[in-house]
Amino acid sequence: MARKAGKSEDGARQSTIREVAEHAGVSIATVSRILSGSYPASPATRGKVMRAVEELDYVANVHARALAGTSRKSVAIVVNSVVSPHYAHVAQGVQAQTAEAGQLCLIGTTGGDAERELDMVRFMREQGAQAVILVGNVAVDDSYRARMSRYAHALAAIGSRLVLCGRPPLGPDTPAVVVECDYIGGAFAATSHLLSAGHKRILFLGSRPGYTTAEARATGYRNALAAHGVPHDPDLEMEGSFLRFEGYRMMTERLDSDRMDFTAVFACNDQLAAGARQALVERGLGVPEDVSMVGFDDLPPAADINLTTIYQPHEELGRTAVRLAMEHAEHGGPPPHTVLGTHLVVRDSVRPLVGPRPGD
């Protein structure tokens, strides 16, 4: 029968990685690699190692040794950028909730690069973060999914938690806390608002196949078209990242091609909407006089340009991510998955196609 290691507070001897390896019938190197998330072990091997870790209480002892040297009272947030309003507000929510818990907040950026994000997760684990919160758009393929799943298991093995914030789960075998916003429902509401005003040719700005946030909003856009009986035209979807200058670029390219075949625009975020609006104004076109427009996020510059948009609870996303990670670490069980709501904020950037134009 496996020996249960004594707890540090009662002075009993601590179990070692060698004992874990012997108990699992594998090498010390295999145990180390599995716990670090850097080893693509078979499910059977991983299962043997994790059972040995649990039976020997090795995870608890790792905590004790880490706490003896450096504080583990920290939460890490990994974002695409710190200058984007969305990421800044989510990070503020993480920082505020972490501070209320008497802990520190570590911040890392990736520039949207999936490989760098994987490196950041590994680094934050080495720093002993109690939770590693991933925020933002990222391209997810099978390789990324497999590696991130290994890192999630490695974090769980030392009592930490991987949190996917504002993005969908990686799969049932990945032990990650998930906190999403209803991006599909929000995009559906935004597109439906335009359709209800009589617009059927709606230009979609921000298509990015393979990127989770963009694909969710594209799904909501297409679902709304289908629900209103409007055929989907792939040529009305323009591909680009979620940056202001990309909105300007996409709209400029559309206007330069003499394809003024739309009456409204759904921009994947408010930054894109602002860039697209600038391009329209430079051509002497007004919003909503000539082109109606909706955005997504309800962050600056939405109110400044009187933009109808979709509100999402940015800071609450961050707060909820921290809160659920800590609760799950304390109580265990299946990782929680919650979806926060969005809603339409109506301003003056949409005009009906029937009836008088504004100012008439």
Secondary structure, DSSP 4 states (H G I P E B T S, - for coil): -PPPPPPGGGTPPPP-HHHHHHHHTS-HHHHHHHHHT-----HHHHHHHHHHHHHTTHHHHHHHHHHHHS---EEEEEES-SSSHHHHHHHHHHHHHHHHTT-EEEEEE-TT-HHHHHHHHHHHHHTT-SEEEEES--B--HHHHHHHHHHHHHHHHTT-EEEEESS----TTS-EEEEEE-HHHHHHHHHHHHHHTT---EEEEEE-TTBHHHHHHHHHHHHHHHHTTPPP-GGGEEE--SSHHHHHHHHHHHHHTT----SEEEESSHHHHHHHHHHHHHTT--TTTT-EEE-SB--TTTTTTT-BEEE--HHHHHHHHHHHHHHHHHH-SSPPEEEE--EEE--SS---SSSPPTT-
